Amino acid sequence: MVGNVLRCLVVLLAAISQTGNAQPCNFLPAGADFWIRLHSPVSTYSTEPGTILSAALLTSPDCGGHRILSLGIRVTGRVVAVRKVGWGLRHETARFQLTFDRIFLGNLQPLEVETRVLEVNNARETVKGGVIYGIRATDSPQGIINSRLIHLPTFNPYSDWGLVAYKAFFPIFPEPEIYLPAGTDLHLVLTKSLALPYNLSDSPELSEYQADDAAELSEVLAPLPTRTQTKGGEDADVINLVLVGSSAQVHQAFAAAGWNPSDQVSRRSVARQFHAFLAQNSYSMAPMSTQAFEGRISDDTRQKSFDSFEKRDHLRIWELSQTWQNNNLWAVAAVREVGATLSFRHLRFVHHVDGDLDAEREVVLRDFTAEGCVEAFAMLDRPALHNLLVNSTGELFRTDGRLLVLQLRECRPTGASRPNQLSTRTFRPGNKFFRYARMEILVFRNDIFRANSIYASYYFTRIGIGALRQRRKSDDLPATSSGPSLEPNCDWICREVTFPRDARR
């Protein structure tokens, strides 16, 4: 009798344990975030409120440390509101408000969700309060310089025919409308907690290396330097990723995930960079500065951008002399760039970097996983690597010091793969006459609102406050965090021309 009772208890506990493993939690809290990939293009030129949108889940919200939703499942939403620039008579900037409210779970009932957009990946557009704001076309380098010239005490721009001609015929003018093609990645957050169905099972997790394999890999990679160097021998980026696989697998993974190689530095590439800088659009194969690792320049460079010259995910790749279990090893230094300046100090374009270095590892993992290119992964500790670091231009990195290792395989596209056609509809920015007339209207509006001493005082005060805040942030850094290597160099604040964005109208 006692034996039967004990056997029943064991079976009951096993069932409870299995249930717990199948359903680690029963709801997602408000604030849980995830990424989706648009399969429907949207544009403030042609998209109307109420338009239905389709997307695929790119990452799952975290649920008790588990990935509860399957990669690639369908997510739908709609366009809530659209504001066009049109002729520029009423508005200088475009707006989009999108919401995604249904997640489909195969044979189960769709999940009804409430979300807000946090970010459009690598876009020149900004997001505030869930609303996507387009750029102000006159908030460009040539537009800002032009409107500030009016404040010279002995110079009246409208009495100078050269400047009048410049206003009328300058050929580069940024596109103010918003266009998000299919394949655009959006970062969403739940605004209301979400109850999960009781019969929802775990999504397959990415396979981790066995403990013995991870320990062996850690031993093989331990002697590697942790930093790359510039031509002058200064510490630059951090080696934060290692790929395990053949050359063909590496190239296939980056190609499938939409990472482009970079052009060599030439007159043509410099001219294209300058045009992208003025027009505030993308140069998807922009050159990268030369860096060395173990005394060698990189074997390959890759980058991913959308519609902004300022923002891109980029990395450099070196094939290592070491191998592991007959597999080639590739060291990668991945960094996200979030701003671009024309540097007088370096006599070239300089990109400023995101301080969260670890987030860039996740971008590569997210993209490769979406394309089905990852067989297994491991996170290896590197206790000797400092948590706060400075790069060659004096900017700060934060990192947990760990190294992400990805075992590659032949890619198997998932539902979250990048669409073959980045757009199923043609983006129609209007004819040349319309765009020219809109440019003249927007330039005139800009001069009325901003070519005055009051706005100039606000503008230069804003620049000064920004510089002081950056200096204070550098001064407040703990001196013991990284020893003598953490000496912030703030020359870039004073020596480079930057064009901060004004508040959107």
Secondary structure, DSSP 8 states (H G I E B T S, - for coil): -HHHHHHHHHHHHHHHHHHHHH-S-SEE-TT-EEEEEESS-EETTT--TT-EEEEEE-S--EETTEE-S-TT-EEEEEEEEEE--TTSSS-SS-EEEEEEEEE--TTS--EE--EEEEEETT-S-EEETTEEE---TTSSHHHHHHHHGGGSTT--GGG-HHHHHHHHH-------S-EE-TT-EEEEEESS-EE--TT--------B--HHHHHHHHHHHTTS-SEEE-TTS-EEEE--EEEES-HHHHHHHHHHTT-EE-----HHHHHHHHHHHHHT---TT------EETTEE-SEEEEE-SS-SS-EEEEEEEEEEEEETTEEEEEEEEEEEEEEEEETTTTEEEEEE-SBTHHHHHHHHHHHHHTT-EEEEEEE--TTS-SEEE-TTS-EEE----EEEEEE------TTS--SSS-SS------HHHHHHHHHHHHHHHHHHHSSHHHHHHHHHHHHHHHHHHHHHHHTS-TTSSGGG-----HHHHHEE--------
